[in-house]
Amino acid sequence: MFPYLILLLRRVLLTRSPKILVASPFLLVPTILFCQQSDVSTPTDPQTMQLLLERISQLEASQKQMSERLAQLEKAQPAGDPKPDARNEKLAVDPTGRTTEAAALLSPQASSSKAISSDSKESAVADPERQDDMSEHMDVSKTLLNIRGFGDFGLYGGTQNGQTTSFSIGQINLFITSNLSERFKFLTELVFEVQQDNSFQAVPERVLLEGSWNDYFKLAAGRYHTAIGYYNTAYHHAAWFQTATERPYVFEYEDEGGILPIHIVGLEASGQIPSGKLGLNYVAQVGNGRSSDPLVEPVQNYVDDNSRKAVNVELFARPDSIPGLQAGFSAYHDVLSTITSPKIDETIMDAYAVMIRSKFEWLNEAMMIRHAPTGQRVFETPAFYSQISRRFGMYRPYLRYQYINASSQEPVFPQVGLRTGPSVGIRFDPTASVALKLQYDHTLLRRQLGINGQTCPQLQMCAPNAVGMQVDFKF
């Protein structure tokens, strides 16, 4: 009789709702025990069958109540809210044998947690901005920051008195950007570099918050590179981007012996000028000028030593008819003061024409630096450089010639004098992330004050002959 009961029970279960199969383990165990006891004590009779059918009916009623409760929960869920999990598609079974929904109904703590979760979802749906903000902070797979790294390492030597051949760690540059919204983004260059006393220093070379309204108007605030000419804004603090081992001397950084205000703290407006195929663009900057005291930090990051502001304007064109060509000019004006001259009008005029293509590069730039102390003679310092290179597979040979000629009575940089000469080198890119450079410099030096190999940070313009080998990389 026992096998007959099992077959009968299976037939009944299969004819009922499939969902009742979830509870089959609870039904089979007591039924088997009951049937075994019945076989031992009394013979099977129709009363036993009736008892089994009643138990099945009770289980069906319980399953129906659970289905009605699920339907109520689904109706209470806000319209358009995604399904919380797979429970809306298929009931899962927990380790105890009960459905997870039933376990939730039996546990007051689970019910309260579910209510809180439902309230949170309703508030998030009602406030889309809050929902986006919550998803950004809760999803650990997303980040607001994008970080790229660049670095260089080299071996340098020259023939200047007191100069030694040395391995040198260059700059380690962390280029960090963040899109705060569709219009605003943040940018910074955190540079770790070695000083002349062999100590490391971390400097945020650029810290910039930019808002973009359209192609014709962008506004930025912070510390950025002054748009004097082309090179200063085309090549920032990673040697990886430039072909040669060093920047042209006239565009060297302030803390490495440079003579230009490379950085400025203030406001910048930029954008396109409606000009059709001519491709005109503008840049307008206003901010703290460079410090007049040569013994302090040249970039006035926090306090300006006078109330006058530096102003710089650049216009350039990128015509569609000549791909890769960019030509433009810039004008910079500031008022400085030194110990010998309480007021010096500084004007820097720059003009350039460059051709940048995938295999060919030709940079040409000239400027005039004018210092006019009150009641004294005017000093004008001309400077230019020209650089040409051609890529052949992984190799790119290049040639640069540069020139600067400053008076020994120049009130701002009397130590410069005459520096001119060629540089020749080759760049080898064995991989997409590593570049090897070898460069030789020959420089004619005149009227330098106190120059020696230990105090000059840029060897290529401080020694009659210098050789540099450099490894650039990105990560």
C-alpha positions in Angstrom: 0.0 0.0 0.0 2.9 2.4 0.7 4.1 2.5 -3.0 0.5 3.2 -4.0 0.3 6.2 -1.7 3.6 7.6 -3.1 2.3 7.3 -6.7 -1.0 8.8 -5.7 0.7 11.7 -3.9 2.9 12.4 -6.9 -0.1 12.4 -9.3 -1.9 14.9 -7.0 1.1 17.2 -6.7 1.6 17.3 -10.5 -2.0 18.2 -11.1 -1.8 21.2 -8.6 0.0 24.5 -9.0 3.8 24.0 -9.7 4.6 26.3 -6.8 3.4 23.8 -4.3 6.4 21.6 -5.2 8.4 24.0 -3.1 6.9 22.6 0.1 7.1 19.0 -1.0 9.9 18.0 1.4 7.8 19.0 4.4 4.9 16.9 3.0 6.8 13.8 2.0 8.6 13.2 5.3 5.6 13.1 7.6 3.6 11.2 5.0 6.3 8.5 4.8 6.5 8.2 8.5 2.7 8.1 8.8 2.4 5.5 6.2 5.1 3.3 7.8 3.4 3.5 11.1 0.0 2.7 9.5 1.5 -0.4 7.9 2.7 -1.6 11.3 -0.4 -0.8 13.4 -3.5 -0.9 11.3 -4.3 -1.5 7.7 -4.8 1.3 5.3 -8.4 2.5 4.8 -10.2 5.4 3.0 -9.9 7.5 6.2 -6.1 7.7 5.7 -6.6 8.9 2.1 -9.1 11.5 3.2 -6.5 12.8 5.8 -3.8 13.0 3.1 -6.1 15.0 0.8 -7.0 17.4 3.6 -3.4 18.1 4.3 -2.8 18.8 0.6 -5.7 21.2 0.6 -4.3 23.0 3.6 -1.0 23.4 1.9 -2.7 24.8 -1.2 -4.5 27.3 0.9 -1.2 28.4 2.5 0.3 28.8 -0.9 -2.6 30.9 -2.1 -2.2 33.2 0.9 1.4 33.7 0.0 0.6 34.5 -3.6 -2.0 37.1 -2.6 0.6 38.6 -0.2 3.1 38.8 -3.1 0.5 40.5 -5.3 -0.1 43.1 -2.6 3.6 43.8 -2.3 3.9 44.2 -6.1 1.0 46.7 -6.2 2.5 48.7 -3.3 5.8 49.0 -5.2 6.1 52.4 -7.0 5.5 52.5 -10.7 8.6 52.4 -12.9 10.8 51.1 -10.1 13.0 48.3 -11.2 12.4 44.9 -9.7 14.4 44.6 -6.4 15.7 41.1 -7.2 14.8 37.8 -8.7 12.0 37.2 -6.3 9.5 38.9 -8.6 10.4 36.4 -11.3 10.9 33.2 -9.3 10.7 32.4 -5.6 14.0 31.3 -4.2 14.4 28.8 -1.4 16.6 29.6 1.6 18.7 27.0 3.5 15.8 26.3 6.0 13.5 25.2 3.2 11.2 28.2 3.4 10.9 30.7 0.6 12.7 33.9 1.1 9.5 35.9 0.9 7.9 33.7 3.6 11.0 34.1 5.8 10.7 37.9 5.4 7.1 37.8 6.4 7.9 35.8 9.5 10.8 38.1 10.6 9.8 41.5 11.9 13.3 42.9 11.4 13.3 41.8 7.8 9.9 43.4 7.3 11.1 46.7 8.8 14.3 46.6 6.6 12.2 46.0 3.6 9.9 49.0 4.4 12.9 51.3 4.9 14.4 50.1 1.6 11.1 50.8 -0.1 10.9 54.3 1.4 14.5 55.0 0.2 13.7 53.9 -3.3 10.5 56.1 -3.4 12.5 59.1 -2.3 15.2 58.4 -4.8 12.7 58.1 -7.6 11.1 61.4 -6.5 14.5 63.1 -6.6 16.5 62.0 -9.7 19.5 64.2 -8.7 19.7 62.5 -5.4 19.4 59.1 -7.0 22.4 59.9 -9.3 24.4 61.2 -6.4 23.6 58.1 -4.4 24.6 55.7 -7.2 27.9 57.5 -7.7 28.9 57.2 -4.1 27.5 53.7 -3.5 28.9 52.1 -6.7 32.6 51.4 -5.8 33.3 50.4 -9.4 33.0 54.1 -10.5 35.2 57.0 -9.6 35.1 60.7 -10.3 38.9 60.9 -10.8 40.9 59.9 -13.9 44.6 59.7 -13.3 47.4 59.3 -15.8 51.1 59.2 -14.8 54.3 60.3 -16.7 57.9 60.2 -15.7 61.5 60.4 -16.9 65.0 59.4 -15.9 68.3 60.3 -17.4 72.0 60.6 -17.5 73.5 64.0 -18.2 77.0 65.5 -18.5 78.7 68.7 -19.8 82.0 70.5 -20.2 81.2 73.5 -17.9 83.6 74.0 -15.0 82.3 72.2 -11.9 79.9 70.1 -13.9 79.6 66.4 -13.1 78.1 63.5 -15.1 75.1 62.3 -13.1 72.1 60.1 -13.2 69.0 62.2 -12.5 65.4 61.5 -11.7 63.2 63.9 -13.6 59.6 64.8 -13.0 57.0 62.3 -11.9 53.7 63.8 -13.1 50.3 62.7 -12.0 47.8 64.2 -14.5 44.4 64.2 -12.7 41.1 65.1 -14.3 37.5 64.9 -13.1 34.3 65.7 -15.0 32.2 67.2 -12.3 29.2 67.7 -14.6 28.4 68.2 -18.2 29.7 71.7 -18.0 32.4 71.7 -15.3 35.6 69.8 -15.0 38.6 69.8 -12.7 42.2 69.4 -13.8 45.5 69.3 -11.9 49.1 68.3 -12.5 50.7 67.1 -9.3 54.5 67.0 -10.0 57.1 65.3 -7.9 60.6 66.7 -8.8 64.1 66.7 -7.4 65.7 70.0 -6.3 69.3 71.1 -6.6 70.0 69.9 -3.0 68.8 66.4 -4.0 65.5 66.7 -2.0 62.1 65.8 -3.4 59.3 68.3 -3.6 55.6 67.9 -4.6 54.1 70.8 -6.5 50.6 71.2 -8.0 51.9 72.9 -11.2 48.4 73.3 -12.5 45.1 73.5 -10.5 42.2 74.4 -12.8 38.4 74.5 -12.5 36.9 75.0 -16.0 33.3 75.7 -17.1 32.3 75.1 -20.7 29.1 76.7 -22.0 29.7 76.2 -25.7 32.5 76.2 -28.3 32.8 80.0 -28.1 33.1 80.5 -24.4 35.0 78.6 -21.7 35.9 80.1 -18.3 38.6 78.7 -16.1 40.0 79.7 -12.7 43.1 78.6 -10.8 46.8 78.1 -11.6 47.5 77.5 -15.3 50.2 77.9 -17.9 50.4 81.4 -19.4 49.3 81.4 -23.1 52.5 83.1 -24.2 53.1 81.8 -27.7 52.7 78.1 -28.6 55.1 75.9 -26.7 54.1 76.8 -23.2 50.5 75.6 -23.6 51.2 72.8 -26.1 53.7 70.9 -23.9 53.1 70.8 -20.2 55.1 69.2 -17.4 55.7 65.7 -18.9 58.8 65.3 -21.0 56.9 62.4 -22.7 54.9 64.7 -24.9 57.8 66.7 -26.4 60.3 65.4 -28.9 63.5 66.7 -27.3 64.8 66.0 -23.8 64.3 69.7 -22.6 62.1 72.6 -23.4 63.6 75.5 -25.3 65.6 77.7 -22.9 63.3 80.7 -23.3 60.3 78.5 -22.1 62.1 76.9 -19.2 60.2 76.8 -15.9 60.7 79.6 -13.4 62.2 77.4 -10.7 64.7 76.0 -13.2 66.2 79.3 -14.4 63.4 80.3 -16.9 63.0 84.0 -17.7 59.3 84.0 -18.6 56.2 84.0 -16.4 55.4 80.4 -17.3 52.5 80.1 -14.7 49.8 82.5 -13.7 47.1 82.4 -11.0 43.8 84.0 -12.0 41.0 83.7 -14.6 41.1 82.5 -18.2 38.5 82.8 -21.0 38.9 80.9 -24.2 37.0 79.7 -27.2 36.4 79.7 -30.9 35.8 82.9 -33.0 33.2 82.4 -35.8 35.4 82.5 -38.9 34.5 79.6 -41.0 37.4 77.6 -42.5 39.9 80.0 -41.0 39.5 78.4 -37.6 40.2 81.4 -35.3 40.5 81.0 -31.6 41.1 83.3 -28.7 42.6 83.1 -25.1 42.3 86.0 -22.6 43.9 85.8 -19.2 44.2 88.0 -16.1 45.9 87.2 -12.9 48.8 87.6 -10.5 52.0 88.4 -12.3 55.3 86.9 -11.4 57.1 88.0 -8.2 59.5 90.9 -8.5 61.8 89.4 -5.8 64.2 86.8 -7.3 64.8 85.2 -3.9 61.2 84.1 -3.4 58.7 81.8 -5.1 58.2 83.3 -8.6 54.6 82.2 -8.9 52.3 84.3 -6.6 49.9 81.5 -5.6 48.3 83.3 -2.6 49.3 86.9 -2.3 50.3 89.3 -5.1 53.1 91.7 -4.2 51.1 94.6 -5.9 47.6 95.4 -6.9 48.3 95.5 -10.6 47.3 92.4 -12.5 49.1 90.7 -15.4 47.1 90.6 -18.7 47.7 88.2 -21.6 45.8 87.8 -24.9 46.4 85.2 -27.6 44.8 84.8 -31.1 45.6 81.9 -33.4 44.3 80.2 -36.5 44.0 76.6 -37.6 42.9 76.8 -41.2 41.1 73.8 -42.7 42.9 74.2 -46.0 46.3 73.3 -44.4 46.0 70.4 -42.0 48.3 70.6 -39.0 49.1 74.3 -39.4 48.7 76.7 -36.4 49.8 80.3 -36.5 49.2 83.0 -34.0 50.5 85.8 -31.7 50.2 86.8 -28.1 50.7 90.0 -26.0 51.5 89.9 -22.3 51.8 93.0 -20.0 52.6 93.4 -16.3 54.2 95.9 -13.9 57.2 94.7 -11.8 59.3 96.4 -9.2 62.9 95.6 -8.1 65.4 97.1 -5.7 66.9 99.3 -8.3 63.6 100.1 -10.1 60.4 100.6 -8.2 58.3 100.3 -11.4 59.1 98.3 -14.6 56.6 97.9 -17.4 57.0 94.4 -18.8 55.7 93.6 -22.3 56.2 90.3 -24.0 55.2 90.0 -27.7 55.3 86.5 -29.3 54.5 85.2 -32.9 54.7 81.7 -34.1 53.9 79.3 -36.9 54.0 75.5 -36.4 53.2 72.4 -38.5 52.3 69.3 -36.5 51.5 66.1 -38.4 51.8 62.4 -37.5 55.2 62.0 -39.1 56.4 65.6 -39.4 57.0 68.4 -36.9 58.2 72.0 -37.6 58.1 74.6 -34.8 59.0 78.2 -35.2 58.6 80.9 -32.6 60.0 84.3 -32.0 59.5 86.9 -29.2 60.6 90.3 -27.9 60.8 90.8 -24.1 60.6 94.6 -23.3 61.4 96.0 -19.9 60.9 99.8 -19.4 62.0 101.0 -15.9 60.6 104.4 -15.0 63.1 107.2 -15.9 65.7 104.7 -17.3 66.5 103.2 -20.7 64.3 100.5 -22.3 65.8 97.0 -22.5 64.6 94.7 -25.3 65.6 91.1 -25.4 65.0 89.1 -28.6 64.7 85.3 -28.6 63.6 82.6 -31.0 63.9 78.8 -31.6 63.2 76.6 -34.6 62.8 72.8 -34.4 62.2 70.3 -37.1 61.8 66.5 -36.9 60.7 63.6 -39.0 59.5 60.2 -37.9 60.7 57.0 -39.6 58.9 54.1 -38.0 60.0 54.0 -34.3 62.8 56.6 -34.9 62.4 60.3 -34.9 65.6 62.4 -35.5 65.3 66.1 -34.7 67.2 69.3 -34.9 66.7 72.5 -32.9 68.4 75.9 -33.0 67.7 78.5 -30.3 68.9 82.0 -29.6 68.5 84.6 -26.8 70.5 87.8 -26.3 70.0 89.9 -23.2 71.9 92.9 -22.0 74.2 92.5 -18.9 72.3 95.6 -17.4 68.9 93.9 -17.9 67.0 94.8 -14.7 65.1 91.5 -14.4 67.4 88.7 -15.7 71.0 90.1 -16.0 72.5 86.6 -15.8 71.2 85.5 -19.2 73.5 87.2 -21.6 74.0 85.6 -25.1 73.1 82.0 -25.5 72.8 80.4 -28.9 73.5 77.1 -30.6 72.1 73.9 -32.1 70.8 70.7 -30.5 70.6 67.5 -32.4 69.1 64.2 -31.2 67.0 61.2 -31.9 63.9 59.7 -30.2 63.2 56.0 -30.2 59.8 54.6 -29.2 60.1 50.8 -28.8 56.7 50.6 -27.2 53.6 52.8 -26.8 54.6 53.6 -23.2 58.4 54.0 -23.3 60.6 56.4 -25.3 64.4 56.7 -25.4 66.1 60.0 -26.2 69.7 60.9 -27.0 70.6 64.6 -27.5 73.8 66.6 -28.0 73.9 70.4 -27.4 76.5 72.9 -28.5 76.0 76.4 -27.1 77.9 79.7 -27.5 77.9 81.5 -24.2 78.6 85.2 -23.7 78.2 87.7 -20.7 77.0 85.1 -18.2 77.3 86.2 -14.6 78.6 83.6 -12.2 77.6 80.6 -14.2 78.9 77.2 -13.2 77.9 73.6 -13.5 76.6 73.3 -10.0 74.1 76.2 -10.0 72.7 75.9 -13.5 69.7 73.6 -13.6 69.5 73.2 -17.4 72.8 71.8 -18.8 72.0 72.3 -22.4 72.2 76.1 -22.1 74.9 76.3 -19.4 77.7 74.3 -21.0 79.5 74.8 -24.3 79.0 71.0 -24.9 76.5 68.7 -23.2 75.1 65.2 -23.8 71.9 63.8 -22.4 70.3 60.4 -22.4 66.7 60.2 -21.2 64.0 57.5 -20.7 60.4 58.8 -20.8 57.5 56.6 -19.8 53.8 56.8 -19.1 51.6 54.7 -16.8 
